[in-house]
Amino acid sequence: MTTTTDIRIAGAPISWGVCEVPGWGYQIASDRVLTEMRDAGLTATEVGPEGFLPADPNELAATLDQFSLKSVGGFAPVLLHDANHDPVPGIAPLLDAFIASRAEVLVLAAATGSDGYDSRPELDDAQWDTLLRNLDRLQAAAAERGIRAVLHPHVGTMIEKRDEVYRVLNGSAIPLCLDTGHLLIGGTDPLELVEAHASRITHAHLKDVDAALAARVQSGELTYTEAVAQGMYTPLGTGDVNIGKVVNELLDAGFDGWFVLEQDTILAAEPTDAGPVTDVIASVAYLRSVVDARVAS
């Protein structure tokens, strides 16, 4: 039976408002974020956007060691649908950094080609063929270096909606990152996806969601960024995603990847109180309570 010491729980800088999108909000310094991750009981982190942590692989590993953290890997928006752009060479430096910091996972998103997550183009069949082919090429390139590549369905990328998620499942061999928030907003029931395709899920981003705000994103009333700023993501167990059921279904299916706690946040300024770590601590406690209940039952 899985216990809380068996599951792997990691953090993500976006839970502290640290994001690659220009103008996203106030960016907390890495020392504060990493200190609060460690003190919240996390033992690992995704590396966050370019510039948040050192680019040099050895410096990255040394920095994480200072805070008793290890690298899970990280999020990489990559242009996949342009036949004139080869995405494979561009990931080599990131893979170098992951290897040096003993990371495991390259979390790919199908970038639109423009900044932000509030608009995206429509792809024709030829562009879809290019995208799917590049996903398999990137998976193979990462595997050659000992890194597991996963595709992250994400609002405002080329893989957002339910039919797009299933087009990847049917047209590519790449595993998925199950992001409970982005899937829900894009129209995919995360629990349904786990029940039908658990074998394709090897990495998880756990978010809880205020469904009312998510519906306003789906209808176009709010942009994704506006909804995040209004608190669309909530601590695990306090929103409208059945996080407990999702976690249990994954564990029942033999999931042994990372559960990354990731509630996207936008900050107006440096927090003068405890700040975002309060929600992270609550989410850690909730996830552990779900696993503890499995043991007790």
Secondary structure in CASP SS format (residue, H / E / C, confidence):
PFRMAT SS
TARGET T0000
AUTHOR 0000-0000-0000
METHOD secondary structure of the structure
MODEL  1
M C 1.00
T C 1.00
T C 1.00
T C 1.00
T C 1.00
D C 1.00
I C 1.00
R E 1.00
I E 1.00
A E 1.00
G E 1.00
A C 1.00
P H 1.00
I H 1.00
S H 1.00
W H 1.00
G C 1.00
V C 1.00
C C 1.00
E C 1.00
V C 1.00
P C 1.00
G C 1.00
W C 1.00
G C 1.00
Y C 1.00
Q C 1.00
I C 1.00
A C 1.00
S H 1.00
D H 1.00
R H 1.00
V H 1.00
L H 1.00
T H 1.00
E H 1.00
M H 1.00
R H 1.00
D H 1.00
A C 1.00
G C 1.00
L C 1.00
T C 1.00
A E 1.00
T E 1.00
E E 1.00
V C 1.00
G C 1.00
P C 1.00
E E 1.00
G C 1.00
F C 1.00
L E 1.00
P C 1.00
A C 1.00
D C 1.00
P H 1.00
N H 1.00
E H 1.00
L H 1.00
A H 1.00
A H 1.00
T H 1.00
L H 1.00
D H 1.00
Q H 1.00
F C 1.00
S C 1.00
L C 1.00
K E 1.00
S E 1.00
V E 1.00
G E 1.00
G E 1.00
F E 1.00
A E 1.00
P E 1.00
V E 1.00
L E 1.00
L C 1.00
H C 1.00
D C 1.00
A C 1.00
N C 1.00
H C 1.00
D C 1.00
P C 1.00
V C 1.00
P H 1.00
G H 1.00
I H 1.00
A H 1.00
P H 1.00
L H 1.00
L H 1.00
D H 1.00
A H 1.00
F H 1.00
I H 1.00
A H 1.00
S C 1.00
R C 1.00
A C 1.00
E C 1.00
V E 1.00
L E 1.00
V E 1.00
L E 1.00
A E 1.00
A E 1.00
A E 1.00
T C 1.00
G C 1.00
S C 1.00
D C 1.00
G C 1.00
Y C 1.00
D C 1.00
S C 1.00
R C 1.00
P C 1.00
E C 1.00
L C 1.00
D C 1.00
D H 1.00
A H 1.00
Q H 1.00
W H 1.00
D H 1.00
T H 1.00
L H 1.00
L H 1.00
R H 1.00
N H 1.00
L H 1.00
D H 1.00
R H 1.00
L H 1.00
Q H 1.00
A H 1.00
A H 1.00
A H 1.00
A H 1.00
E H 1.00
R C 1.00
G C 1.00
I C 1.00
R E 1.00
A E 1.00
V E 1.00
L E 1.00
H C 1.00
P C 1.00
H C 1.00
V C 1.00
G C 1.00
T C 1.00
M C 1.00
I C 1.00
E C 1.00
K C 1.00
R H 1.00
D H 1.00
E H 1.00
V H 1.00
Y H 1.00
R H 1.00
V H 1.00
L H 1.00
N H 1.00
G H 1.00
S C 1.00
A C 1.00
I C 1.00
P C 1.00
L E 1.00
C E 1.00
L E 1.00
D E 1.00
T H 1.00
G H 1.00
H H 1.00
L H 1.00
L H 1.00
I H 1.00
G H 1.00
G C 1.00
T C 1.00
D C 1.00
P H 1.00
L H 1.00
E H 1.00
L H 1.00
V H 1.00
E H 1.00
A H 1.00
H H 1.00
A H 1.00
S H 1.00
R H 1.00
I E 1.00
T E 1.00
H E 1.00
A E 1.00
H E 1.00
L E 1.00
K C 1.00
D E 1.00
V E 1.00
D C 1.00
A H 1.00
A H 1.00
L H 1.00
A H 1.00
A H 1.00
R H 1.00
V H 1.00
Q H 1.00
S C 1.00
G C 1.00
E C 1.00
L C 1.00
T C 1.00
Y H 1.00
T H 1.00
E H 1.00
A H 1.00
V H 1.00
A H 1.00
Q C 1.00
G C 1.00
M C 1.00
Y E 1.00
T E 1.00
P C 1.00
L C 1.00
G C 1.00
T C 1.00
G C 1.00
D C 1.00
V C 1.00
N C 1.00
I H 1.00
G H 1.00
K H 1.00
V H 1.00
V H 1.00
N H 1.00
E H 1.00
L H 1.00
L H 1.00
D H 1.00
A C 1.00
G C 1.00
F C 1.00
D C 1.00
G C 1.00
W E 1.00
F E 1.00
V E 1.00
L E 1.00
E C 1.00
Q C 1.00
D C 1.00
T C 1.00
I C 1.00
L C 1.00
A C 1.00
A C 1.00
E C 1.00
P C 1.00
T C 1.00
D C 1.00
A C 1.00
G C 1.00
P C 1.00
V H 1.00
T H 1.00
D H 1.00
V H 1.00
I H 1.00
A H 1.00
S H 1.00
V H 1.00
A H 1.00
Y H 1.00
L H 1.00
R H 1.00
S H 1.00
V H 1.00
V H 1.00
D H 1.00
A H 1.00
R H 1.00
V H 1.00
A H 1.00
S C 1.00
END
